[in-house]
Amino acid sequence: GGRGPAMAAAPRWRERLFALYFLSHIPITALIDLQPLLPAGILPRALTDLLQQYATAFRDPMMLQPPEWFKAFIYCEAFLQLPFFPIAAYAFLKGGCRWIRTPAIIYSTHVATTLFAILAHILFHDFSKSEHVGPQTLRERLVLLSIYLPYLLIPLLILFTMLCNPHYKHVEKRKRK
């Protein structure tokens, strides 16, 4: 039989983008995103100051005082996503690794789902009662939204690639001899 679509090449520019996304996510998660879960005083002052400056500049009170549902997402990031980042980075840097398809589908679906909740909160929540300053105007909400948006768009691109690109879609069946 002909090998047809199974011979399709992996989408190299997208794989490089995904590798960069996962590689950059490791230090961001480890040094910034996990801070709300860690006991005070455990991290160097420079890192806690960086988070404080970010939260003030972009009016992101969720990172300084996360609601319980947001904290649950941070635990997911720590224990499900962070261990996956180096594996995914390796697969996409190497390129053409069909075995990453199912884990990448699970990852991207999970992350896109959490981001819908976060983005809805940013757009619609009344932050006026927040202890830390949250976005008040539509412009401030959109600026904060733009910080989170790549973490929705890139996982959606990963999902689309894993589901629709012929290289990942048609897993070759090995013939037994």
C-alpha positions as semicolon CSV with decimal commas, in nm:
position;residue;x (nm);y (nm);z (nm)
1;G;0,000;0,000;0,000
2;G;0,097;0,363;-0,050
3;R;0,226;0,560;0,248
4;G;0,025;0,871;0,152
5;P;-0,046;1,137;0,418
6;A;0,155;0,955;0,687
7;M;0,466;1,081;0,506
8;A;0,366;1,446;0,565
9;A;0,642;1,648;0,724
10;A;0,612;1,785;1,074
11;P;0,536;2,160;1,072
12;R;0,887;2,285;1,163
13;W;0,813;2,654;1,231
14;R;0,528;2,556;1,463
15;E;0,739;2,294;1,638
16;R;1,009;2,557;1,700
17;L;0,746;2,797;1,835
18;F;0,608;2,523;2,065
19;A;0,960;2,434;2,186
20;L;1,027;2,801;2,265
21;Y;0,690;2,827;2,443
22;F;0,764;2,524;2,664
23;L;1,127;2,624;2,732
24;S;1,030;2,979;2,829
25;H;0,749;2,847;3,046
26;I;0,990;2,657;3,278
27;P;1,155;2,961;3,443
28;I;0,831;3,166;3,434
29;T;0,642;2,891;3,617
30;A;0,919;2,800;3,860
31;L;1,019;3,156;3,954
32;I;0,700;3,362;3,916
33;D;0,378;3,160;3,878
34;L;0,437;2,928;4,176
35;Q;0,510;3,212;4,422
36;P;0,154;3,223;4,563
37;L;0,193;2,858;4,675
38;L;0,529;2,907;4,851
39;P;0,580;3,017;5,212
40;A;0,681;3,383;5,252
41;G;1,055;3,447;5,273
42;I;1,161;3,130;5,090
43;L;1,246;3,308;4,761
44;P;1,509;3,576;4,694
45;R;1,375;3,929;4,741
46;A;1,442;4,012;4,373
47;L;1,188;3,748;4,261
48;T;0,914;3,855;4,502
49;D;0,977;4,218;4,402
50;L;0,948;4,119;4,034
51;L;0,607;3,962;4,096
52;Q;0,499;4,268;4,297
53;Q;0,610;4,503;4,016
54;Y;0,432;4,290;3,754
55;A;0,108;4,274;3,959
56;T;0,112;4,651;4,014
57;A;0,202;4,745;3,656
58;F;-0,055;4,514;3,496
59;R;-0,313;4,530;3,778
60;D;-0,316;4,154;3,839
61;P;-0,440;4,095;4,195
62;M;-0,487;3,722;4,123
63;M;-0,110;3,668;4,143
64;L;-0,082;3,844;4,480
65;Q;-0,398;3,709;4,641
66;P;-0,524;3,420;4,430
67;P;-0,887;3,315;4,473
68;E;-0,913;2,944;4,564
69;W;-1,009;2,841;4,208
70;F;-0,705;3,028;4,070
71;K;-0,483;2,863;4,333
72;A;-0,613;2,524;4,213
73;F;-0,494;2,615;3,861
74;I;-0,150;2,705;4,004
75;Y;-0,133;2,359;4,167
76;C;-0,216;2,208;3,826
77;E;0,062;2,419;3,675
78;A;0,307;2,298;3,942
79;F;0,229;1,926;3,939
80;L;0,087;1,852;3,593
81;Q;0,226;2,117;3,358
82;L;0,576;2,189;3,492
83;P;0,691;1,823;3,467
84;F;0,553;1,816;3,111
85;F;0,737;2,133;2,991
86;P;1,086;1,977;2,946
87;I;0,935;1,665;2,783
88;A;0,734;1,875;2,536
89;A;1,029;2,108;2,474
90;Y;1,246;1,804;2,393
91;A;0,986;1,653;2,157
92;F;0,930;1,976;1,965
93;L;1,302;2,068;1,950
94;K;1,383;1,720;1,816
95;G;1,090;1,748;1,577
96;G;0,861;1,491;1,422
97;C;0,796;1,306;1,751
98;R;0,454;1,151;1,699
99;W;0,445;1,020;2,058
100;I;0,391;1,376;2,185
101;R;0,048;1,392;2,015
102;T;-0,171;1,251;2,296
103;P;0,013;1,426;2,585
104;A;0,005;1,754;2,385
105;I;-0,372;1,716;2,324
106;I;-0,429;1,657;2,697
107;Y;-0,204;1,951;2,793
108;S;-0,350;2,200;2,547
109;T;-0,713;2,108;2,625
110;H;-0,648;2,139;2,999
111;V;-0,469;2,474;2,969
112;A;-0,722;2,624;2,726
113;T;-1,000;2,530;2,971
114;T;-0,824;2,701;3,265
115;L;-0,755;3,009;3,051
116;F;-1,122;3,052;2,959
117;A;-1,203;3,081;3,331
118;I;-0,913;3,322;3,394
119;L;-0,996;3,542;3,093
120;A;-1,367;3,554;3,189
121;H;-1,263;3,659;3,542
122;I;-1,037;3,934;3,404
123;L;-1,314;4,062;3,176
124;F;-1,617;4,040;3,407
125;H;-1,510;4,030;3,774
126;D;-1,572;4,335;3,995
127;F;-1,222;4,407;4,126
128;S;-1,331;4,715;4,324
129;K;-1,335;4,514;4,651
130;S;-0,992;4,354;4,590
131;E;-0,726;4,423;4,852
132;H;-0,474;4,460;4,567
133;V;-0,549;4,690;4,272
134;G;-0,723;4,512;3,989
135;P;-0,819;4,634;3,643
136;Q;-1,095;4,897;3,653
137;T;-1,131;5,028;3,297
138;L;-1,188;4,821;2,984
139;R;-0,840;4,922;2,866
140;E;-0,681;4,791;3,189
141;R;-0,878;4,467;3,155
142;L;-0,761;4,427;2,793
143;V;-0,397;4,497;2,887
144;L;-0,411;4,226;3,156
145;L;-0,596;3,999;2,914
146;S;-0,311;4,041;2,662
147;I;-0,063;3,903;2,920
148;Y;-0,268;3,583;2,959
149;L;-0,383;3,550;2,597
150;P;-0,069;3,378;2,455
151;Y;-0,127;3,099;2,711
152;L;-0,462;3,036;2,542
153;L;-0,362;3,095;2,178
154;I;-0,047;2,881;2,169
155;P;-0,214;2,580;2,336
156;L;-0,502;2,616;2,086
157;L;-0,245;2,617;1,802
158;I;-0,083;2,306;1,956
159;L;-0,424;2,138;1,977
160;F;-0,511;2,234;1,618
161;T;-0,170;2,107;1,496
162;M;-0,200;1,774;1,682
163;L;-0,556;1,717;1,556
164;C;-0,526;1,845;1,199
165;N;-0,168;1,823;1,074
166;P;-0,128;1,502;0,869
167;H;0,210;1,431;1,031
168;Y;0,050;1,397;1,374
169;K;-0,297;1,291;1,264
170;H;-0,200;0,966;1,093
171;V;0,006;0,756;1,328
172;E;0,184;0,498;1,113
173;K;0,097;0,137;1,182
174;R;0,411;-0,076;1,199
175;K;0,394;-0,393;0,993
176;R;0,487;-0,707;1,185
177;K;0,714;-0,942;0,996
